[in-house]
Amino acid sequence: MSGPITQGVFALIRCDPEKPPPLLKQRSSKGFILTTICIAVFTDIFLYGIIVPVVPFALTTRAGVAEKDVQHWVSVLLAVYGAALLASSPICGYLADRSTSRRLPLLVGLLALAGSTLMLCFGHNIAVLVAGRLLQGISAAIVWTVGLALLVDTVGQKEIGQLMGYISISMSGAILVGPLLGGVVYNRAGYFGVYYMAFALIIVDIILRTVMIEKKVARKWEKQDEPLNVSGPSEKGKASLSSQPRDSWPPHPDAMLHVTVSENRVAKKWTVGDKPAIEATPPSDDPPINPRSHRTSPVSNPETIIEEPEPGSNSNTLRDSSDQDESSSAPTVKKVRTRPPVILLLSSRRLLSALYCALVQSALLTAWDAVLPLRVHKLFGWNSLGAGLIFLPLVLPSFVAPLVGAFSDKYGARLPASIGFLLATPFLILLRIVEHGGRSQVVILCVLLACLGVALTIVMTPLLAEITYIVDAKEKHQPGLFGQKGAYAQAYGLFNCAFAGGMLVGPLWAGAVVNRHGWGTMCLTLGILAVVSAIPAFLFTNGWIGEQWKRRRKDADQGEA
């Protein structure tokens, strides 16, 4: 059976380079790309989660860890994943924004994920298990930075909040199903049964990531179907081009722009290679040129400023700096040294607030991975199956995430993010009352975890969308700030750093406080963290609230006038 499936996949991958790939429209559709990214995120988090209920038992039986040291090594293995994600996310984001393809990094990340799973499956000592978790964190960094950037490339800002809701469902569903199935399969089929399930999911992920075609690649094939006039347009063609909006340029994806300045006009010539593509003079609404002014080329690198010639200069052709040696009288092209995109992003208070909130949300969510399985084992005597089932009420509420994302697209992320933290506070503190065994205590624990899950879902989805809103707002305020390829991957790389920081801090925080001061103190400290985090979420999400109040007051005054 695998033979026909494999042949079908390879038939989709291999194609005549002169012809469009098979099923191009379907493989590059928004729905298929969204499904691929959701499965990639699900696979990554699922493989992270299946070992949560398994590790406490596998450490003693396979790695020979003493019973008294299990809590310590559980926290370490969870934190190592977060540390690798934290360290590698900025690098992955930087490389992804400079890569010509989003799909290739996704495939590399998948190979790293498969390698890490092999190490965790067959490792018999702590060193191999730690190395496997490190590689798994690196794979997650690639999936999250490249995958979310690809999603933004596909749909833009308009629907990103709602679609990030589906990403949240994939993440939360994996957090739910991973520990649950990990516990069930480990209890029924043993240690290797858990990893058979993991490798099956990796195979599905490989197929989807290999078959997927990016939108920009699909557009190249679509443009090849359109004839290109390389001999120069007719007068009618020139007129039609002049009537086109400036955003419709260039006329060909590989076109280069040459600008010629006369006394009061700017002529623009497009070329593809050494052949002219289109030569046209823009509409007459261009203002006269001030010879001492500076003008930025609309299609050149946004960091390149074209300096027009001083009066009396014999040359009237603006060229790229690589052509300046051909004529000493040619106008100069000055490279303006700007800060790297990561530094520009980190200079935003709005982004820093979003990253802090993401770190706290991640810490509040993952802190339970280190303490909850051991807590239910101690109080209720549950095995690995029960340790997996207890995460069910915590993550089930995440299925309302698309609704929260749609709300954020329409009304902004400020209210859901700040309300979510405030809502989580009482439930975190009330978890202190779960102190002994009994059916009533099980019910109380499940209800409180479900309410906490609702609150954390309300926080998470707007924060995912807020990253896109921030990049788009900066680009709108200063077009071309991040270059032609943008900075979505780097922005989500920073988001990954924050989320990974929470995954690092959360388990270590919870495990250390429980060991030293007990369950009740741990719940209280998490509650305090949540209520404090509502302050920056309210003040800075969607921008500094003071500026918004000023604008509203100004609009109200103008309305009264």
N, C-alpha and C positions, 0 to 999 in steps of 0.2 A: 504493500500500500504506500510505503514511503517513496518508492520509486516514481510513480506517476506524480506525486506531490512535488518531489524534488525536481523532476523534469519540467513541471509547470512553472515553478519558481524561476528556474534558469532560463526558461523561454521568455519570461517577462523581463529578466535582467539583460539577456543578450538581445541585441537588435542591430539592424543595419544602420551604421552611422549616418547614412544618407537619408534615412527615413525616421519619422517620429517613433518613440518607443510605443510598444503595445499598450492599450488602455491608458493613454497619456492623460486624458481628461479625468478619469476616475482616480488614477494614482496620484494626481496633483490636486485633487479636490480638497476643499476645506474640511469636509467630514472625515476623509481618509487620513489627512495629516493630523487632525485633532485626535483621531483614534490611535494613531501610531504613537503620538507623544503621551497620551494617557496610558497606553500599555507600557511604554518605556518607564514612565514614572511609577506605575503600579509594580512593574517587575523589580525596579530598584528598591522600593520601600518594602515590598513583599519579602525579598531576600534578606533585607535588614531585619524584618520582624519575625521570620519563622524561627530564628534562633533564640528569641527572647524567652519563651517557656522551656526551650531545650537546653540552653547553656548551663543553667544551674545544676541540672542532672548530668549533663555530658562532661562537665568539668571534673567531676569526681570519678566517673566511670572510665573516661577515655584519657584525660590529661593528668590524672592522679593528684588533683588539687585537694587539700585537706578541707573538711567540712567548714571549719572556722574561717577559711579564706575565700569561700565561694562568693560572699557578698562583695568583697573587694574586687575580685577578678571579673565578676559580672559588670560592675560599674566601669572597670577599666576597658573591657571590650566594647561596651557601648560608647564610652568617651573617645576611644581611639578612632572609631568611625567618624565621629563629629570633628575630631582634630584633623583628619585627612581631608574631609570635605571643606573645612575652614581654610586650610593651607593651599589647596589646589584650585578652589573656585575662582579667585582673581586671575590666575594664570590661564585657566580654561576659557574664561570670558574674554580675556585679551586676545588669545589665539583665535577664538571663534569669530570675533568681529573682524579679524584680518584674513580669515579663510575664505576662499572662493565658494566653499560648499558647507552647508550645515549638516548634510547627511554623513559625510565622511567622519567627522568627529564623533557623531552618534554611534557609528559602527565601531570605532576604536574604543569608545566607552563600553560598548557591549562585550568586546573581547576581554577588557579588564574585569568586567563583572563575572564573566565565565571563569576566568583564571582565579579570581578571589573565591568563588564558590567551590572550586576544586580544592583549594587550600583548606578551606573551612571543613570540607567534607572529609578529607583524608588526614588532616592534621592530628597528631597525637601528643603535642606539647604546646605550652603556652606561646612560645615564640612563633610557631607557624600560625596559630590562631590569631595572634595580634597582627602578623603580616597580612593575613587574609582580610582582616577588617580594615587595615590601611588601604589596601588595593580596592576594596569595596567602596570606601569613602571617595577615592579618586574617581572611580567610575560614576558615582552619584553626582560628583561635581560636573562632569561632562554632560550627563543626562539633563540636569537641571538648567545649567547655563545655556547650552545649545538648544535644548528642547523648547524652553520657554521663549528664547529669542526667535526660533523658527516659527512658533505660534504667532508671535507679534508680527513677524514678516508676512504671515499669511493673512491675518484678519485686520491688522491695524488697531487703532485705539477704540473704535466705535463699539465693538462687541467684546473687548478683551476682558472686562469684568465678569461677564456671564461665562465666557469660555474658561477663565481661570477657576470658576466654580466647578467645572467638570474636572479640571486638574486636581482641585481639592478633593473631589469625590474619589478620584483614582488614588490619591495619596492616603486619604482616610480609610478607603476600602482596603488598601493593602495593609495599613496598620491594624485594621480589624481582622482581615482574613489571614494575614501572616501568622500572628501569634495563635489564632484559633486553630488553623489547620496544622500549624507546627506542633501544637500540643496534642491534637487528635491523632495525627499520623504517627507521631513519636510514640504515643501510648499504644497504638494498634499495630503499627508496622515496624517500629524500631527506628534507630538513628538514620540509617541509609535511606529509608522510605521518605524521610523529609527532603533529602537532597535529590531523589529521583523526581519529586514534584518540582523542585527548583529548576532542574535542567530542562524539564518539559516546557516550562514557561519561558526559559531563555531561548529555546528553539523557535517558539512562536514570535518572540520579540525580534529575533534575527530575520525572520521572513518579512515582517512588517517594515523594519527599518531598511532592508535591502530593496524592497519593491517600491517604497515611497519615492516620489519625485517632488522636488521643491517647486514652488510657484515660479520663482525667477527662471529656473531651468525650463519649465513648461512654456513660459512666455517667449523664450528664445526660439523654440520650435514653432510657436504660433507666428512669430514675426518672420520666420523663414518662408512662410506661405505668402507673405505680402511682397510684391515686386518692389525693388529698390532702383530708383533712377540715378544711375552713376554718370550720366552724360550731362547733367545739369537740367534743371526744371524749365518747363515752358513758362511764358509770361503768366499764363493762367495758374500754373503751379506756384509761381512766386507769390501771386496774389493770395492764393488760398493759404500759403504758409504764413504770410503776413497777418492774416486774420486769425491765426491760431493763437490760443493763449500761450504765454511764455512757458507755463509748466509742461506743455506738450513736447518741448524740445528735450533731448536731441531727436532727430528723425530716425536714427538707427542706434542700437545699443552700443556699437563700437565706434561711433562717430567722434571726431575730434573737432574742436572749435578753434578757428583762427579769426581774430578781430582786427579790423582795419579802421583807423581813426582819420577822418578828414577834419575840415575846419569846424564843422558843427554837426557831423553825422557819425554814426557807428555802423560799419558794414560787417556782417558776420558770414563766415564761410565754413561749411561742414565738410569734412573729408573722412573717407573710410580707407585706411591705408594710405596709398599715394593717389587715390582717385577722388575726385570731388563727389560729394554726396548731394549736397544742396547748397546753393549760394543764394542768400536772400538778405534784403535790408529790412530790419524790423519796422513795425508801423511808426508813423510819424509822431506818436505820442512820446517818443524818447526825448528828453530834454536836451538842449544844446550842451556840448561838452565844455567844461571849464578846463583849460589846459593844465592848471595847477592842481586840479582835483584828483582824487584817487577813486578808482572804480573796481569793484570786485566782479570777476567773471562769473556768470551765473552757473556755469557747469564745471569750472575748474575746482581744484581743491579749495575748500572754504578758508584754508589758512594761507592762500596765495593772494596777495594784493597786486593788481596790475597798476603800475604807476605810469601815467600818461606823460608824453614828452613835454619838456619845457618849451616855451615859445622860441621859435627859431630853429628847432630841431629839424633836420632834413628827413627824418624817417617818420612814417605815419603808420607803421605796422606794429601791433602788439604781439609779442611772441612769448613762448615759454622760456624759462631761464636757460634751458639746454641749447637754445638757438642764439643766445646773446653773443657768442663769440663770432658769429657770422658778420655782424655789423656793430661797430663800436657806437654808432649813433642810435641803435635800437633802444626803445624804452626798456627800463629795467623791470624785473619781476622780483619783488621782495617777499621772501618767506618770513612770515610773522611767527615767531616762536610762541606757541601757546602751550598751556599746561596739558598733560595727557588727559584723556577722557575720564579715567578713574579719579584723578585729582579734582577735575571739574565737578564730577558727581559728588564727591565727598565734601566739597565746599558748600553744598546745599544743606541748610538746616532741615528742610523738609525730608530729604533723603536720609539724613542721619537719624531723624526721629522714626522714620519707617523701619530702618535697619534695627534700631533699638527695640521697637515693638515686635519685630519679627523674632529677634533673639529671645525676648521674654516669652512670646507665645510658644516658641519651640521648646524652651525650658519647661514651661508649665505642662506641655503635652508629653514630653519624653521623660520627665522626672519619674513617672510612674513605672517605666520599664525596669528600673533598677530595684524598686521596692514593692510593687504590687504583687508580683508572683510569690515572693517570699512572705508577704503579709498574709495572703489568703491561705498559704500553706501552714503558717503558724497558727492562725485563728480558727480556720475551718478544716484543716487537714487535707486540703485539695492537692491533687497531683498536677502533672503538666497539663492535662486536659482542662481542669478548672482554672489553672493559671492563664490559659489562652482565652477561655470564655469570659473571664472577668473584664477583658478589654472591650467586649461587645457594647455595653452601654456607653462607653466613653467615645466611641467613634461612629456609632450609628447616626447621631444627629448631623454628621457631615454631609448627608445626602440632600440637605437643604441649601448647600453651598451655591448652586447656580442662582437660586432666588436672591441670596445675599449679594452675589456678584451683579445681578441685574439691577438691584437697588443701588449699588455703588456706581454703576454706569450712569444712572439717572440723577442721583442726588449727591454723589460724592462718597468718599470713604471715611470722613471724619466721624459721623455719628455711629456707624456700626463698629468701628475700631475702638472708640472710647467706651461705648456702652458695653461691648463685649468684655473688656477688662473689668469694668465695674460689676457686671453680672457674675463674673467668675469668682470674685472675692468672697462672698458669703459661702459659696459651696466648697471652696478650698478650705476655709476655716472650719466649717461644719464636719468635714471629713475626720476631724479629731475625735469625734464621738464614737467612731468605730474602733472599739477597744477590746472586745471579747467575742467569742463565738456565739452561734445561734442564728436561727432563720431570720429573725427580725433585723439583726445586724447585716445579714446578706442583702436584705431588701433596702435598708438605708444606704449601704455602700453603693448598690447599683443605681438607685435614684439620684444620689449625689453625683456620681460619675456621669450619668446621662445629662444632668443639668450643666455640669462642667463642660461636657462635650459640645452642648449647644453654644455656650458662651465662647469657647475657643474657636468654633467654626465661624461665628460672627466676626471674630477678629481676623482670622487667617485670610479669607477670600479677598476682602478689601485691600489688605496689605500686598497681596500678589499683584492686583491691578494697579495699586498706587505706584509701583515701580515704573510701569509703562507711562502712567500719567505724568510722572516727574520728567522722564526723558523727553516726552513729547512737548511738555511745557517749556523746557529749556530750548529745544529746537525751534519752537514757535517764537520765543522771545529773541533768539539769535540764530537765524537759519544757518545751517552748515557748521554749527559749533562742533559737532562730533565727526565731521568728515562725511564722505559719501556712503560709507558702510554703517554709520550710526554707532550706537553704544548700547543697544539692548542687551547683548550677551554680557558685556561688562557690568551693566547695571544689575542683571540677574545673578552675575557672579558675586557681586557684593551682597545681594540678598541671600545667596547661598552661604556666604561667610557668616552672616548674622544668624541664619537658621542653624548652621552647623555649630556656631558658638553656643546656641541654646541647647543643641543635642550634646555638646560637650559639658556645659555647665549643669544642665538639668539632672542627669543621672548622678554626677559627682556630688552635687549639692544635696539631693535627696538621700543618697546612700550615706554620706558623711554625717548629715544631721540626724538621721535615724540611728546610726551606730552610736553617736555621742549623746544625743539629747532625747531621742525617742520619736515615735510617730506623730504625736500631737504637736510638738514643736516644729517638725518638718512641715505639717499642713499650715500652721500659723505663719511661718516665714514665706511660704508660697502665696498665701493670701495677701500679705503685706506687699509683696512684689507686684501682684496684679493691680492693686488699687493705686500704687504709685505710678505704674505704667500708663494708667488712664490719663494722666496729666499731659505728657508730651503727645499722646495720641490725639487729644482734643485740641491742643494748641497749634500743632504743626501739620497734621494730616490735611491734605488739600491746600497747603500753604499756611503761612502765619495768620492766625485768626484775626489779629489786629488790623492787618491790611484789608481783610474782607469786611470788617466792621466799618473801616473808613470808607470803602467803596459804597457800601450800603447807605451810610449816612450822606455821602455826596449825592448818590442817586435820589435819595429821599428829598434832599434840599432842592435839587434840580426839578423834581416832580412838583414840589410845592410852588416853586417859582413859575 
